[in-house]
């Protein structure tokens, strides 16, 4: 028995949201590593990546 299209879309959306949340966690770890090592370039890159992840996550959560 195949799942209904709505169920399949919901499952895909959950996977996408989970993936973006994991990217956000990674960005936070990279930012922490940059701060710990006093590496401003790593920290700045991590913040840009974090903001980009949040921007991509907003439309998924807004549904």
N, C-alpha and C positions, 0 to 999 in steps of 0.2 A: 504494500500500500504506500503510495507516494504522499508526501506532506503537501498540504494545500499551499498555493502560492504565497498567501499572507504569512503563513508559518515560516516558509523558507526565507522570505524577505526579513522577517523579524530576527531570525537566526543569523542571517548575514549581517544585519545591522548591529547585533550584539557583539559579533566577532570584530567588526570594525571599531566599535566603541572601545572594546577591550584592548585592541591593538594600539589605538591612540593613547589610551591611559598608560599603557606600558611604555610608549615612547616618552610620555611626560615624566614618568618615574625615572627613565634613563637620563633625560635632560637634567633632572634635579640632582642625580648622582654625579653627572659630569660637572655641573655647577659647583657642587660641594667639593669635588676634587680640585677644581680650579681655584676655589677660595683657599683650600688647605695648602696648595702649592704656591699661592700668591701669583697665579698665572692669570692675568687679566684677559688675555686673548681667549683662553679656554672658557673662562667664566662668561665673557661677552658672547661667544659663539653658542654656549649652552642656553643663554637667555633668549637669543634670537630663535634657536631651535624650539625652545619651550613655548614662546609666543606663537610660532608657526603651528605647532601641534594643537594649541588651544584654538587657533583660528580654524583649523580643519575640523576640530571636534564640535564646534558650535552648531553647525547645521545638523549634525547627527543627533545632538541632544534636543535641539529645537523641535524635532518632529513629534 
